Amino acid sequence: MCPHEPSCPGTNAPDREAARTIAAHPEQGWSLLCNGIVLFEDTGELLPDGAVIAPHRPTDLAISAA
């Protein structure tokens, strides 16, 4: 699916979100990556096979008391 060299990471690669953006719709909160993944602004993902990756951005920060 990826037409450039070096190729973007595949959909099963741990760095799959590093693929190039080929269509961005920030007003709707999503982007289409070169490897076919739809990446949502909340970091959720829709893979080309229909699988869903839940949002995974950190929401809680550990604060240590000094």
All heavy atoms as TSV, in Angstrom:
chain	resi	resn	atom	element	x	y	z
A	1	MET	N	N	0.820	-1.190	0.000
A	1	MET	CA	C	0.000	0.000	0.000
A	1	MET	C	C	0.867	1.259	0.000
A	1	MET	O	O	0.487	2.265	-0.528
A	1	MET	CB	C	-0.913	-0.052	1.220
A	1	MET	CG	C	-1.806	1.147	1.363
A	1	MET	SD	S	-2.937	0.939	2.736
A	1	MET	CE	C	-4.413	1.513	1.968
A	2	CYS	N	N	2.016	1.204	0.608
A	2	CYS	CA	C	2.894	2.365	0.753
A	2	CYS	C	C	3.752	2.539	-0.507
A	2	CYS	O	O	4.530	1.669	-0.851
A	2	CYS	CB	C	3.777	2.156	1.981
A	2	CYS	SG	S	4.890	3.517	2.313
A	3	PRO	N	N	3.636	3.686	-1.209
A	3	PRO	CA	C	4.342	3.871	-2.470
A	3	PRO	C	C	5.752	4.451	-2.360
A	3	PRO	O	O	6.420	4.597	-3.369
A	3	PRO	CB	C	3.439	4.844	-3.223
A	3	PRO	CG	C	2.862	5.691	-2.148
A	3	PRO	CD	C	2.673	4.762	-0.975
A	4	HIS	N	N	6.212	4.816	-1.190
A	4	HIS	CA	C	7.515	5.475	-1.091
A	4	HIS	C	C	8.551	4.602	-0.384
A	4	HIS	O	O	8.209	3.604	0.236
A	4	HIS	CB	C	7.387	6.839	-0.387
A	4	HIS	CG	C	6.498	6.827	0.799
A	4	HIS	ND1	N	5.172	7.153	0.723
A	4	HIS	CD2	C	6.723	6.520	2.092
A	4	HIS	CE1	C	4.627	7.055	1.911
A	4	HIS	NE2	N	5.539	6.655	2.762
A	5	GLU	N	N	9.814	5.000	-0.527
A	5	GLU	CA	C	10.931	4.282	0.097
A	5	GLU	C	C	11.598	5.182	1.116
A	5	GLU	O	O	11.806	6.362	0.822
A	5	GLU	CB	C	11.953	3.872	-0.968
A	5	GLU	CG	C	11.468	2.798	-1.898
A	5	GLU	CD	C	11.235	1.455	-1.224
A	5	GLU	OE1	O	11.960	1.128	-0.264
A	5	GLU	OE2	O	10.309	0.757	-1.638
A	6	PRO	N	N	11.974	4.727	2.267
A	6	PRO	CA	C	11.610	3.405	2.783
A	6	PRO	C	C	10.128	3.353	3.083
A	6	PRO	O	O	9.493	4.372	3.334
A	6	PRO	CB	C	12.436	3.281	4.064
A	6	PRO	CG	C	12.679	4.676	4.511
A	6	PRO	CD	C	12.731	5.504	3.253
A	7	SER	N	N	9.600	2.157	3.047
A	7	SER	CA	C	8.167	1.973	3.273
A	7	SER	C	C	7.779	2.325	4.700
A	7	SER	O	O	8.581	2.204	5.624
A	7	SER	CB	C	7.780	0.517	3.008
A	7	SER	OG	O	7.959	0.214	1.653
A	8	CYS	N	N	6.557	2.751	4.848
A	8	CYS	CA	C	6.022	3.045	6.181
A	8	CYS	C	C	5.864	1.744	6.964
A	8	CYS	O	O	5.722	0.671	6.365
A	8	CYS	CB	C	4.663	3.727	6.066
A	8	CYS	SG	S	4.766	5.422	5.459
A	9	PRO	N	N	5.851	1.836	8.284
A	9	PRO	CA	C	5.634	0.630	9.097
A	9	PRO	C	C	4.287	-0.002	8.775
A	9	PRO	O	O	3.309	0.702	8.498
A	9	PRO	CB	C	5.647	1.144	10.536
A	9	PRO	CG	C	6.207	2.519	10.476
A	9	PRO	CD	C	6.010	3.033	9.095
A	10	GLY	N	N	4.244	-1.309	8.826
A	10	GLY	CA	C	3.004	-2.029	8.568
A	10	GLY	C	C	2.017	-1.884	9.708
A	10	GLY	O	O	2.328	-1.346	10.771
A	11	THR	N	N	0.837	-2.409	9.508
A	11	THR	CA	C	-0.221	-2.260	10.506
A	11	THR	C	C	0.036	-3.054	11.775
A	11	THR	O	O	-0.543	-2.758	12.814
A	11	THR	CB	C	-1.587	-2.665	9.925
A	11	THR	OG1	O	-1.516	-4.004	9.462
A	11	THR	CG2	C	-1.987	-1.741	8.796
A	12	ASN	N	N	0.896	-4.064	11.714
A	12	ASN	CA	C	1.213	-4.861	12.901
A	12	ASN	C	C	2.499	-4.420	13.579
A	12	ASN	O	O	2.864	-4.972	14.614
A	12	ASN	CB	C	1.308	-6.343	12.539
A	12	ASN	CG	C	-0.036	-6.895	12.123
A	12	ASN	OD1	O	-1.059	-6.491	12.636
A	12	ASN	ND2	N	-0.026	-7.807	11.168
A	13	ALA	N	N	3.191	-3.451	13.016
A	13	ALA	CA	C	4.453	-2.982	13.582
A	13	ALA	C	C	4.202	-2.155	14.842
A	13	ALA	O	O	3.189	-1.451	14.930
A	13	ALA	CB	C	5.207	-2.139	12.558
A	14	PRO	N	N	5.096	-2.239	15.813
A	14	PRO	CA	C	4.903	-1.452	17.035
A	14	PRO	C	C	4.908	0.056	16.782
A	14	PRO	O	O	4.297	0.812	17.535
A	14	PRO	CB	C	6.064	-1.858	17.933
A	14	PRO	CG	C	6.921	-2.767	17.158
A	14	PRO	CD	C	6.262	-3.077	15.855
A	15	ASP	N	N	5.569	0.499	15.710
A	15	ASP	CA	C	5.625	1.930	15.391
A	15	ASP	C	C	4.676	2.299	14.245
A	15	ASP	O	O	4.910	3.235	13.503
A	15	ASP	CB	C	7.054	2.344	15.062
A	15	ASP	CG	C	7.632	1.600	13.872
A	15	ASP	OD1	O	7.069	0.552	13.476
A	15	ASP	OD2	O	8.653	2.056	13.338
A	16	ARG	N	N	3.561	1.575	14.134
A	16	ARG	CA	C	2.619	1.775	13.021
A	16	ARG	C	C	2.099	3.201	12.904
A	16	ARG	O	O	1.758	3.657	11.846
A	16	ARG	CB	C	1.454	0.803	13.127
A	16	ARG	CG	C	0.599	1.006	14.350
A	16	ARG	CD	C	-0.532	-0.005	14.407
A	16	ARG	NE	N	-1.115	0.011	15.730
A	16	ARG	CZ	C	-0.909	-0.944	16.631
A	16	ARG	NH1	N	-0.185	-1.992	16.326
A	16	ARG	NH2	N	-1.444	-0.852	17.823
A	17	GLU	N	N	2.061	3.943	14.005
A	17	GLU	CA	C	1.572	5.324	13.980
A	17	GLU	C	C	2.568	6.286	13.333
A	17	GLU	O	O	2.241	7.442	13.095
A	17	GLU	CB	C	1.247	5.794	15.393
A	17	GLU	CG	C	0.113	5.025	16.022
A	17	GLU	CD	C	-0.068	5.365	17.485
A	17	GLU	OE1	O	0.554	6.311	17.984
A	17	GLU	OE2	O	-0.849	4.653	18.138
A	18	ALA	N	N	3.774	5.806	13.020
A	18	ALA	CA	C	4.791	6.642	12.395
A	18	ALA	C	C	4.625	6.733	10.877
A	18	ALA	O	O	5.376	7.454	10.224
A	18	ALA	CB	C	6.188	6.110	12.726
A	19	ALA	N	N	3.650	6.051	10.330
A	19	ALA	CA	C	3.401	6.115	8.887
A	19	ALA	C	C	3.003	7.537	8.496
A	19	ALA	O	O	2.480	8.303	9.309
A	19	ALA	CB	C	2.301	5.129	8.496
A	20	ARG	N	N	3.263	7.875	7.246
A	20	ARG	CA	C	2.921	9.220	6.756
A	20	ARG	C	C	1.416	9.435	6.695
A	20	ARG	O	O	0.655	8.530	6.379
A	20	ARG	CB	C	3.493	9.421	5.357
A	20	ARG	CG	C	4.984	9.487	5.330
A	20	ARG	CD	C	5.453	9.830	3.939
A	20	ARG	NE	N	6.897	9.680	3.848
A	20	ARG	CZ	C	7.585	9.956	2.761
A	20	ARG	NH1	N	6.963	10.376	1.667
A	20	ARG	NH2	N	8.889	9.797	2.754
A	21	THR	N	N	1.005	10.644	6.970
A	21	THR	CA	C	-0.403	11.026	6.859
A	21	THR	C	C	-0.705	11.320	5.398
A	21	THR	O	O	-0.005	12.108	4.759
A	21	THR	CB	C	-0.692	12.271	7.713
A	21	THR	OG1	O	-0.382	11.969	9.079
A	21	THR	CG2	C	-2.138	12.692	7.603
A	22	ILE	N	N	-1.745	10.691	4.854
A	22	ILE	CA	C	-2.112	10.954	3.463
A	22	ILE	C	C	-3.414	11.745	3.364
A	22	ILE	O	O	-3.706	12.305	2.316
A	22	ILE	CB	C	-2.174	9.664	2.622
A	22	ILE	CG1	C	-3.153	8.654	3.191
A	22	ILE	CG2	C	-0.787	9.055	2.506
A	22	ILE	CD1	C	-3.363	7.439	2.298
A	23	ALA	N	N	-4.196	11.774	4.435
A	23	ALA	CA	C	-5.412	12.601	4.473
A	23	ALA	C	C	-5.639	13.012	5.918
A	23	ALA	O	O	-5.716	12.158	6.794
A	23	ALA	CB	C	-6.612	11.829	3.951
A	24	ALA	N	N	-5.719	14.306	6.153
A	24	ALA	CA	C	-5.936	14.810	7.507
A	24	ALA	C	C	-7.258	15.556	7.578
A	24	ALA	O	O	-7.566	16.366	6.703
A	24	ALA	CB	C	-4.790	15.730	7.913
A	25	HIS	N	N	-8.025	15.264	8.596
A	25	HIS	CA	C	-9.296	15.936	8.832
A	25	HIS	C	C	-9.368	16.337	10.303
A	25	HIS	O	O	-10.153	15.768	11.075
A	25	HIS	CB	C	-10.468	15.025	8.447
A	25	HIS	CG	C	-10.511	14.745	6.986
A	25	HIS	ND1	N	-11.104	15.621	6.097
A	25	HIS	CD2	C	-10.004	13.730	6.248
A	25	HIS	CE1	C	-10.976	15.133	4.867
A	25	HIS	NE2	N	-10.310	13.996	4.943
A	26	PRO	N	N	-8.552	17.317	10.708
A	26	PRO	CA	C	-8.521	17.701	12.122
A	26	PRO	C	C	-9.858	18.247	12.619
A	26	PRO	O	O	-10.173	18.113	13.797
A	26	PRO	CB	C	-7.420	18.767	12.184
A	26	PRO	CG	C	-7.264	19.256	10.789
A	26	PRO	CD	C	-7.647	18.110	9.893
A	27	GLU	N	N	-10.644	18.815	11.728
A	27	GLU	CA	C	-11.952	19.325	12.134
A	27	GLU	C	C	-12.899	18.189	12.520
A	27	GLU	O	O	-13.854	18.393	13.256
A	27	GLU	CB	C	-12.564	20.185	11.018
A	27	GLU	CG	C	-13.051	19.430	9.797
A	27	GLU	CD	C	-11.968	18.944	8.829
A	27	GLU	OE1	O	-10.766	19.218	9.036
A	27	GLU	OE2	O	-12.328	18.276	7.853
A	28	GLN	N	N	-12.606	16.986	12.029
A	28	GLN	CA	C	-13.401	15.808	12.372
A	28	GLN	C	C	-12.676	14.902	13.354
A	28	GLN	O	O	-13.248	13.923	13.831
A	28	GLN	CB	C	-13.747	15.022	11.109
A	28	GLN	CG	C	-14.625	15.794	10.157
A	28	GLN	CD	C	-14.880	15.027	8.865
A	28	GLN	OE1	O	-14.324	13.961	8.623
A	28	GLN	NE2	N	-15.743	15.574	8.030
A	29	GLY	N	N	-11.397	15.189	13.615
A	29	GLY	CA	C	-10.651	14.442	14.622
A	29	GLY	C	C	-10.007	13.153	14.151
A	29	GLY	O	O	-9.744	12.268	14.956
A	30	TRP	N	N	-9.697	13.038	12.849
A	30	TRP	CA	C	-9.050	11.816	12.374
A	30	TRP	C	C	-8.124	12.102	11.209
A	30	TRP	O	O	-8.238	13.117	10.539
A	30	TRP	CB	C	-10.071	10.757	11.979
A	30	TRP	CG	C	-10.966	11.144	10.833
A	30	TRP	CD1	C	-12.133	11.835	10.917
A	30	TRP	CD2	C	-10.760	10.866	9.443
A	30	TRP	NE1	N	-12.670	12.010	9.658
A	30	TRP	CE2	C	-11.847	11.423	8.734
A	30	TRP	CE3	C	-9.763	10.206	8.732
A	30	TRP	CZ2	C	-11.968	11.327	7.356
A	30	TRP	CZ3	C	-9.884	10.109	7.351
A	30	TRP	CH2	C	-10.978	10.664	6.682
A	31	SER	N	N	-7.198	11.144	10.990
A	31	SER	CA	C	-6.271	11.188	9.856
A	31	SER	C	C	-6.126	9.784	9.294
A	31	SER	O	O	-6.184	8.802	10.038
A	31	SER	CB	C	-4.889	11.685	10.298
A	31	SER	OG	O	-4.967	13.002	10.769
A	32	LEU	N	N	-5.911	9.701	7.988
A	32	LEU	CA	C	-5.644	8.426	7.334
A	32	LEU	C	C	-4.147	8.336	7.100
A	32	LEU	O	O	-3.549	9.234	6.495
A	32	LEU	CB	C	-6.391	8.335	6.001
A	32	LEU	CG	C	-6.110	7.083	5.165
A	32	LEU	CD1	C	-6.552	5.817	5.899
A	32	LEU	CD2	C	-6.807	7.204	3.817
A	33	LEU	N	N	-3.552	7.252	7.585
A	33	LEU	CA	C	-2.119	7.045	7.405
A	33	LEU	C	C	-1.862	6.203	6.160
A	33	LEU	O	O	-2.742	5.490	5.684
A	33	LEU	CB	C	-1.530	6.352	8.644
A	33	LEU	CG	C	-1.757	7.071	9.972
A	33	LEU	CD1	C	-1.081	6.288	11.101
A	33	LEU	CD2	C	-1.267	8.497	9.924
A	34	CYS	N	N	-0.653	6.282	5.659
A	34	CYS	CA	C	-0.256	5.589	4.432
A	34	CYS	C	C	-0.444	4.071	4.533
A	34	CYS	O	O	-0.700	3.419	3.542
A	34	CYS	CB	C	1.204	5.924	4.126
A	34	CYS	SG	S	1.774	5.283	2.551
A	35	ASN	N	N	-0.332	3.518	5.724
A	35	ASN	CA	C	-0.481	2.076	5.891
A	35	ASN	C	C	-1.948	1.648	6.053
A	35	ASN	O	O	-2.232	0.497	6.346
A	35	ASN	CB	C	0.355	1.576	7.067
A	35	ASN	CG	C	0.040	2.267	8.375
A	35	ASN	OD1	O	-0.912	3.035	8.462
A	35	ASN	ND2	N	0.849	2.005	9.377
A	36	GLY	N	N	-2.885	2.586	5.856
A	36	GLY	CA	C	-4.300	2.254	5.887
A	36	GLY	C	C	-4.971	2.422	7.227
A	36	GLY	O	O	-6.169	2.179	7.361
A	37	ILE	N	N	-4.257	2.850	8.233
A	37	ILE	CA	C	-4.817	3.047	9.567
A	37	ILE	C	C	-5.499	4.404	9.645
A	37	ILE	O	O	-4.977	5.403	9.160
A	37	ILE	CB	C	-3.714	2.954	10.641
A	37	ILE	CG1	C	-3.172	1.527	10.707
A	37	ILE	CG2	C	-4.224	3.410	12.001
A	37	ILE	CD1	C	-2.001	1.353	11.650
A	38	VAL	N	N	-6.675	4.428	10.260
A	38	VAL	CA	C	-7.343	5.686	10.583
A	38	VAL	C	C	-6.962	5.978	12.032
A	38	VAL	O	O	-7.255	5.185	12.936
A	38	VAL	CB	C	-8.872	5.593	10.426
A	38	VAL	CG1	C	-9.533	6.890	10.864
A	38	VAL	CG2	C	-9.228	5.269	8.980
A	39	LEU	N	N	-6.283	7.097	12.235
A	39	LEU	CA	C	-5.808	7.495	13.553
A	39	LEU	C	C	-6.689	8.628	14.055
A	39	LEU	O	O	-6.845	9.644	13.371
A	39	LEU	CB	C	-4.347	7.944	13.469
A	39	LEU	CG	C	-3.669	8.388	14.752
A	39	LEU	CD1	C	-3.587	7.224	15.734
A	39	LEU	CD2	C	-2.274	8.918	14.446
A	40	PHE	N	N	-7.269	8.447	15.238
A	40	PHE	CA	C	-8.154	9.451	15.812
A	40	PHE	C	C	-7.392	10.344	16.782
A	40	PHE	O	O	-6.371	9.934	17.336
A	40	PHE	CB	C	-9.333	8.776	16.513
A	40	PHE	CG	C	-10.198	8.012	15.555
A	40	PHE	CD1	C	-10.021	6.654	15.381
A	40	PHE	CD2	C	-11.163	8.656	14.803
A	40	PHE	CE1	C	-10.802	5.943	14.476
A	40	PHE	CE2	C	-11.952	7.962	13.905
A	40	PHE	CZ	C	-11.762	6.593	13.733
A	41	GLU	N	N	-7.886	11.556	17.004
A	41	GLU	CA	C	-7.170	12.520	17.841
A	41	GLU	C	C	-7.045	12.052	19.283
A	41	GLU	O	O	-6.154	12.502	19.990
A	41	GLU	CB	C	-7.823	13.890	17.785
A	41	GLU	CG	C	-9.169	13.974	18.425
A	41	GLU	CD	C	-9.770	15.368	18.344
A	41	GLU	OE1	O	-9.266	16.218	17.598
A	41	GLU	OE2	O	-10.757	15.590	19.035
A	42	ASP	N	N	-7.883	11.145	19.733
A	42	ASP	CA	C	-7.761	10.620	21.095
A	42	ASP	C	C	-6.787	9.450	21.166
A	42	ASP	O	O	-6.692	8.788	22.182
A	42	ASP	CB	C	-9.121	10.209	21.650
A	42	ASP	CG	C	-9.734	9.004	20.957
A	42	ASP	OD1	O	-9.172	8.523	19.942
A	42	ASP	OD2	O	-10.789	8.539	21.416
A	43	THR	N	N	-6.057	9.191	20.093
A	43	THR	CA	C	-5.057	8.135	19.891
A	43	THR	C	C	-5.672	6.759	19.669
A	43	THR	O	O	-4.939	5.774	19.619
A	43	THR	CB	C	-3.988	8.060	21.012
A	43	THR	OG1	O	-4.597	7.601	22.223
A	43	THR	CG2	C	-3.301	9.388	21.203
A	44	GLY	N	N	-6.985	6.676	19.505
A	44	GLY	CA	C	-7.585	5.421	19.098
A	44	GLY	C	C	-7.272	5.174	17.631
A	44	GLY	O	O	-6.918	6.099	16.895
A	45	GLU	N	N	-7.380	3.928	17.207
A	45	GLU	CA	C	-7.044	3.567	15.829
A	45	GLU	C	C	-8.064	2.592	15.268
A	45	GLU	O	O	-8.600	1.760	15.994
A	45	GLU	CB	C	-5.662	2.900	15.771
A	45	GLU	CG	C	-4.547	3.754	16.275
A	45	GLU	CD	C	-3.235	2.991	16.391
A	45	GLU	OE1	O	-3.034	1.994	15.677
A	45	GLU	OE2	O	-2.411	3.407	17.215
A	46	LEU	N	N	-8.300	2.697	13.977
A	46	LEU	CA	C	-9.092	1.729	13.240
A	46	LEU	C	C	-8.162	1.130	12.195
A	46	LEU	O	O	-7.655	1.847	11.325
A	46	LEU	CB	C	-10.295	2.407	12.576
A	46	LEU	CG	C	-11.204	1.517	11.758
A	46	LEU	CD1	C	-11.807	0.408	12.621
A	46	LEU	CD2	C	-12.302	2.335	11.109
A	47	LEU	N	N	-7.909	-0.170	12.313
A	47	LEU	CA	C	-6.996	-0.845	11.392
A	47	LEU	C	C	-7.742	-1.240	10.117
A	47	LEU	O	O	-8.972	-1.355	10.111
A	47	LEU	CB	C	-6.403	-2.079	12.067
A	47	LEU	CG	C	-5.660	-1.828	13.384
A	47	LEU	CD1	C	-5.080	-3.134	13.917
A	47	LEU	CD2	C	-4.573	-0.782	13.224
A	48	PRO	N	N	-7.010	-1.450	9.020
A	48	PRO	CA	C	-7.651	-1.789	7.743
A	48	PRO	C	C	-8.529	-3.036	7.793
A	48	PRO	O	O	-9.493	-3.142	7.044
A	48	PRO	CB	C	-6.479	-2.002	6.787
A	48	PRO	CG	C	-5.361	-1.237	7.381
A	48	PRO	CD	C	-5.567	-1.293	8.871
A	49	ASP	N	N	-8.228	-3.967	8.696
A	49	ASP	CA	C	-9.039	-5.192	8.791
A	49	ASP	C	C	-10.273	-5.013	9.667
A	49	ASP	O	O	-11.025	-5.950	9.907
A	49	ASP	CB	C	-8.198	-6.360	9.293
A	49	ASP	CG	C	-7.710	-6.179	10.726
A	49	ASP	OD1	O	-8.008	-5.140	11.356
A	49	ASP	OD2	O	-7.021	-7.092	11.221
A	50	GLY	N	N	-10.497	-3.782	10.159
A	50	GLY	CA	C	-11.663	-3.497	10.983
A	50	GLY	C	C	-11.401	-3.593	12.479
A	50	GLY	O	O	-12.274	-3.274	13.279
A	51	ALA	N	N	-10.218	-4.039	12.861
A	51	ALA	CA	C	-9.873	-4.129	14.284
A	51	ALA	C	C	-9.754	-2.725	14.873
A	51	ALA	O	O	-9.391	-1.776	14.179
A	51	ALA	CB	C	-8.565	-4.894	14.474
A	52	VAL	N	N	-10.068	-2.616	16.136
A	52	VAL	CA	C	-10.032	-1.331	16.830
A	52	VAL	C	C	-8.954	-1.368	17.899
A	52	VAL	O	O	-8.844	-2.341	18.643
A	52	VAL	CB	C	-11.403	-1.043	17.483
A	52	VAL	CG1	C	-11.359	0.213	18.325
A	52	VAL	CG2	C	-12.480	-0.945	16.425
A	53	ILE	N	N	-8.148	-0.321	17.960
A	53	ILE	CA	C	-7.172	-0.129	19.025
A	53	ILE	C	C	-7.723	0.994	19.894
A	53	ILE	O	O	-7.957	2.099	19.408
A	53	ILE	CB	C	-5.779	0.259	18.479
A	53	ILE	CG1	C	-5.298	-0.740	17.435
A	53	ILE	CG2	C	-4.788	0.444	19.609
A	53	ILE	CD1	C	-5.014	-2.116	17.947
A	54	ALA	N	N	-7.939	0.696	21.162
A	54	ALA	CA	C	-8.500	1.693	22.075
A	54	ALA	C	C	-7.526	2.853	22.267
A	54	ALA	O	O	-6.306	2.685	22.114
A	54	ALA	CB	C	-8.805	1.043	23.418
A	55	PRO	N	N	-8.042	4.026	22.605
A	55	PRO	CA	C	-7.168	5.168	22.887
A	55	PRO	C	C	-6.116	4.778	23.935
A	55	PRO	O	O	-6.424	4.064	24.884
A	55	PRO	CB	C	-8.109	6.235	23.427
A	55	PRO	CG	C	-9.422	5.895	22.819
A	55	PRO	CD	C	-9.449	4.396	22.755
A	56	HIS	N	N	-4.896	5.243	23.724
A	56	HIS	CA	C	-3.814	4.834	24.614
A	56	HIS	C	C	-2.887	5.976	25.003
A	56	HIS	O	O	-1.745	5.756	25.338
A	56	HIS	CB	C	-3.018	3.684	23.998
A	56	HIS	CG	C	-2.576	3.948	22.590
A	56	HIS	ND1	N	-3.401	3.670	21.524
A	56	HIS	CD2	C	-1.452	4.450	22.072
A	56	HIS	CE1	C	-2.771	3.997	20.411
A	56	HIS	NE2	N	-1.594	4.484	20.712
A	57	ARG	N	N	-3.401	7.190	24.982
A	57	ARG	CA	C	-2.554	8.272	25.449
A	57	ARG	C	C	-2.617	8.299	26.970
A	57	ARG	O	O	-3.631	7.939	27.569
A	57	ARG	CB	C	-2.971	9.608	24.855
A	57	ARG	CG	C	-4.284	10.155	25.342
A	57	ARG	CD	C	-4.515	11.530	24.767
A	57	ARG	NE	N	-5.916	11.870	24.869
A	57	ARG	CZ	C	-6.484	12.806	24.166
A	57	ARG	NH1	N	-5.795	13.516	23.309
A	57	ARG	NH2	N	-7.754	13.057	24.306
A	58	PRO	N	N	-1.532	8.720	27.584
A	58	PRO	CA	C	-1.554	8.750	29.051
A	58	PRO	C	C	-2.548	9.810	29.541
A	58	PRO	O	O	-2.562	10.932	29.044
A	58	PRO	CB	C	-0.126	9.114	29.422
A	58	PRO	CG	C	0.504	9.644	28.187
A	58	PRO	CD	C	-0.283	9.131	27.023
A	59	THR	N	N	-3.369	9.403	30.482
A	59	THR	CA	C	-4.339	10.342	31.032
A	59	THR	C	C	-4.052	10.674	32.488
A	59	THR	O	O	-4.554	11.655	33.003
A	59	THR	CB	C	-5.770	9.770	30.932
A	59	THR	OG1	O	-5.803	8.514	31.598
A	59	THR	CG2	C	-6.187	9.604	29.493
A	60	ASP	N	N	-3.279	9.846	33.124
A	60	ASP	CA	C	-2.941	10.071	34.521
A	60	ASP	C	C	-1.432	10.155	34.644
A	60	ASP	O	O	-0.710	9.310	34.144
A	60	ASP	CB	C	-3.438	8.934	35.410
A	60	ASP	CG	C	-4.953	8.828	35.393
A	60	ASP	OD1	O	-5.605	9.891	35.410
A	60	ASP	OD2	O	-5.453	7.701	35.358
A	61	LEU	N	N	-0.976	11.173	35.310
A	61	LEU	CA	C	0.450	11.324	35.555
A	61	LEU	C	C	0.736	11.023	37.017
A	61	LEU	O	O	0.026	11.506	37.902
A	61	LEU	CB	C	0.916	12.744	35.224
A	61	LEU	CG	C	0.743	13.177	33.765
A	61	LEU	CD1	C	1.141	14.638	33.601
A	61	LEU	CD2	C	1.589	12.300	32.866
A	62	ALA	N	N	1.733	10.228	37.246
A	62	ALA	CA	C	2.130	9.924	38.615
A	62	ALA	C	C	2.893	11.125	39.160
A	62	ALA	O	O	3.864	11.597	38.560
A	62	ALA	CB	C	2.989	8.691	38.656
A	63	ILE	N	N	2.455	11.637	40.266
A	63	ILE	CA	C	3.125	12.764	40.907
A	63	ILE	C	C	3.689	12.263	42.216
A	63	ILE	O	O	2.955	11.771	43.075
A	63	ILE	CB	C	2.159	13.930	41.134
A	63	ILE	CG1	C	1.593	14.393	39.798
A	63	ILE	CG2	C	2.830	15.054	41.886
A	63	ILE	CD1	C	0.516	15.441	39.906
A	64	SER	N	N	4.980	12.377	42.322
A	64	SER	CA	C	5.613	11.896	43.562
A	64	SER	C	C	5.837	13.069	44.494
A	64	SER	O	O	6.232	14.161	44.085
A	64	SER	CB	C	6.930	11.209	43.256
A	64	SER	OG	O	7.816	12.100	42.620
A	65	ALA	N	N	5.558	12.848	45.743
A	65	ALA	CA	C	5.785	13.879	46.762
A	65	ALA	C	C	7.244	13.823	47.196
A	65	ALA	O	O	7.771	12.754	47.499
A	65	ALA	CB	C	4.870	13.663	47.954
A	66	ALA	N	N	7.865	14.943	47.206
A	66	ALA	CA	C	9.285	14.977	47.595
A	66	ALA	C	C	9.437	15.259	49.064
A	66	ALA	O	O	8.671	15.845	49.725
A	66	ALA	CB	C	10.026	16.014	46.782
